[in-house]
Every structure is written in C-alpha cells, then in structure tokens.
Amino acid sequence: MTTATHAFDALMDITARPQVVFVRGKGSYLWDDSGKRYLDFVQGWAVNCLGHSPDAIADALAVQSAALLTPSPAFYNAPSLNLAKALIEKSCFDQMFFANSGAEANEGAIKLARKYGSLHKNGAHEIITFEGGFHGRTLATMSASGKKAFEPLFEPKVSGFRKARLNDLDSVKALITPSTVAVMLEPIQGEAGVWPATDQFLRELRALTGEHRLLLILDEIQTGVGRTGKLFHYEHAEIEPDIMTLGKGIGGGVPLAVLLATEKASCFAHGDQGGTFNGNPLMCAAGLAVLEQVSKPEFLKAASDAGQLLASELQKLSARHGLGEVRGRGLLLALDLKLPIGASIVAQAFQRGLLLNSPQPDALRFMPALNVSRAEIAKMIECLDAIMTDAGVARQVA
Ligand SMILES: *Cc1c(COP(=O)(O)O)cnc(C)c1O
C-alpha cells in the first residue's frame, strides 16, 4: 500500500472509485500519478466543455486570483456583472442569481417558484417533476428527482413534488391542481440514461403551462452551454421557459451554477436568497472565459458537427456488434447496450486508458469536451470496438 492508497480512507466512502490518483489534465486527456494517459469521454460529468485545464480558464483564474478573490456577496464585483450581462443578452431571461452547484441553483428555482405561487397564485406550491428526473442531492432536489434509488433515502422527503411521465402530456395534465405552481424538467434526462424530451413535448408543455399560468422550469445543468449543439437546449424546441438553471459546463471545470428567470418569474425580495460564495469574482471569471468561447457560432457549429460524427460512428459500431439505439443530441449521447454490461465495459475501457460512463447498467453515456477532435472520436470508437469484440467473443464462449 502506498501512502496515497492509505489516504483513500480519509474520505467518506460515498462511491466506488478506481484506485488511482489523477494529477494532470489537458484537452481530452487525463494523466494518473503513474504517468498513464486516459482519453476522457466523461470530462468531469459533462463539466469541462473546453476540455481539461484550457488556457482560457487557467489565464482567467490566474489574472482574477491576483486581482480580487471575493469582496463579499454584499458588494458588486465586475466579473459577476459582466457574466450576468452576457448570459442575459444570449438567453431569453431578464435576471439571474449565481450559485455554486447545480443542486443549489435548482434549490433556488424551487424557492423562486414557491415565492411566485405565494405572490401570484394563492399560495400554490406544488411542482410537477418527472419519473427518472435528476435535479441534485440536496433534500429538496432529491425530492424533486424521480430517481428510483432515491425513494427510500432520507425520509421524510420535502413534500410538494408530483411525478409525471416524460413525453406523456396527459400524465402532466392529470397532476395539475389549484396547488400547482410549476412544471420542472431536464430537456434530456441525463443521469437516467440520456432520455430526451421530444421537441414537440417541450412545446406542448410550454402551451399547457401557459394556459394554466404555471411556470416552466428547465434544468439545463447538463444540456446547457453548447452541450447539445445550441447554446441552450430550449432553442431546439423554439420555446422560452420562465426559469432555467445552468451548472456543469458554465464553469468549465470550476464550481459555478446559475439560476435565470424572466422578469415575470424573477420575484425574490431582500432576504429570500443569498450565499457566501455566490457570484464570487473568481468563478465568474472562469464562467466568462467559457461563455466567450462556447457562444461563438463557429464553436457551436463545430460541437454540433462533432456530435453528428460521434452519433454516426456509434450507430455503425452498434450495427457491427448487434447493440441497440444511439440517443441524445449534440455531445450528450448514449448507446443502448441491450445487456447489463455497462459497468464491465467501463472497467475494461479504464484498463485500456479510455474513460467512459455507464449511467444505467445497459447504457453508455458519452460527454466529451465540446472541442473534441475527429481523431479523438475515432480513437475512442476504435477502443470501444476492440472491447466489444472481446465481449462478443466472451458472450459466445459463455
Ligand atoms: C449534475 C446535475 C445536477 C446537479 O448538479 P450538482 O452541481 O452536482 O449539484 C442537477 N441537474 C442535472 C440535470 C444534472 O445533470
């Protein structure tokens, strides 16, 4: 046992991790402390949209850390004002609040909806969410999530979340009561295994929520910031939600999240919301560096093209090995394996120096850097092909 191995015990054991320590990252590659290199198609869970440690973020952090770390959330700072202005200009929203994690941004969205209900809808507070949905790990966001494994945990849950079925408008209609204030969903259910809401369903939801004066809340923590080939996923469906949350990609690798709202929905008063590190200049400087790159039309076009290439290569691989469908959009894709072999493939890929994710036993999820190259996609496919060939041989022998 090395010293490093020994130190593993100092951390609460909240998930199974491979027994290696990562020390360096650049672009699509990560290195462990033995010097082994890994091609990374996880990227911190769709976080590092510009790849590992891009110069733009490293430089922004270096400059900002030398100038001002935090003046206090009670004072304005330039990076947060500049990032807020840029996000408002590039989206359909009018105001925003910074958070430090996706769950915290969603917690804010839930509070904002409840505040709206208390001001404008007779105290309505229920939020319709979806089976399979994932919104984070605070008590309220776990309660809002429709993840089966969360159900028995940490009872009693926060009340007021009723679960409809994705792409089933009648299941939403059936849950609307005078107590309902909002409908909240991910445009693509990421943790559940990359299950997209159809554009038509999103449009129907927009119409339905409008009819009933309900807020439509999109959790774009995984789908936002170029991940699906547009800056925000809602642009695909050509709808305008009332509230949206961002996380993951907006920080490009540092903890930054955002709660955005239209003028109508932006109803917090003094004392309703806050936080020590919210909108601190260091993280906002990183967010600005990310947004500046990702919002360029040519960057989004390249990410969208890379997504199409990855999808078509995965389809070919699926056909070669008798696997299932490829789903998702842009660079948030899943491959249906048809068998519960996801964890085994992830482990074999790790041995071969490829990082993949299996959000469900029978699916692989692909979320590379948005600037992943064609050569890196080809290399990943080649490695996965070799693993599937071995797995196929193993299946026939067994
Ligand atoms: C990751 C994620 C969250 C939670 O974000 P954290 O930063 O881990 O708190 C919430 N919603 C969606 C859709 C996510 O993908």
The ligand as a Tripos MOL2 file, in Angstrom:
@<TRIPOS>MOLECULE
LIG
   15    15     1     0     0
SMALL
NO_CHARGES

@<TRIPOS>ATOM
      1 C1        -25.4350   17.3030  -12.3930 C.3       1 LIG1
      2 C2        -26.8630   17.7190  -12.4140 C.ar      1 LIG1
      3 C3        -27.4620   18.3630  -11.3120 C.ar      1 LIG1
      4 C4        -26.7300   18.5940  -10.0160 C.3       1 LIG1
      5 O1        -25.6380   19.4270  -10.1640 O.3       1 LIG1
      6 P1        -24.5160   19.4540   -8.9830 P.3       1 LIG1
      7 O2        -23.5550   20.5000   -9.4420 O.co2     1 LIG1
      8 O3        -23.9410   18.0750   -8.9320 O.co2     1 LIG1
      9 O4        -25.2130   19.8060   -7.7340 O.co2     1 LIG1
     10 C5        -28.7770   18.7610  -11.4350 C.ar      1 LIG1
     11 N1        -29.4690   18.5490  -12.5630 N.ar      1 LIG1
     12 C6        -28.9410   17.9420  -13.6370 C.ar      1 LIG1
     13 C7        -29.7560   17.7710  -14.8650 C.3       1 LIG1
     14 C8        -27.6230   17.4850  -13.5910 C.ar      1 LIG1
     15 O5        -27.0970   16.8650  -14.6530 O.3       1 LIG1
@<TRIPOS>BOND
     1     1     2 1
     2     2     3 ar
     3     2    14 ar
     4     3     4 1
     5     3    10 ar
     6     4     5 1
     7     5     6 1
     8     6     7 2
     9     6     8 1
    10     6     9 1
    11    10    11 ar
    12    11    12 ar
    13    12    13 1
    14    12    14 ar
    15    14    15 1
@<TRIPOS>SUBSTRUCTURE
     1 LIG1         1 GROUP 0 **** ****
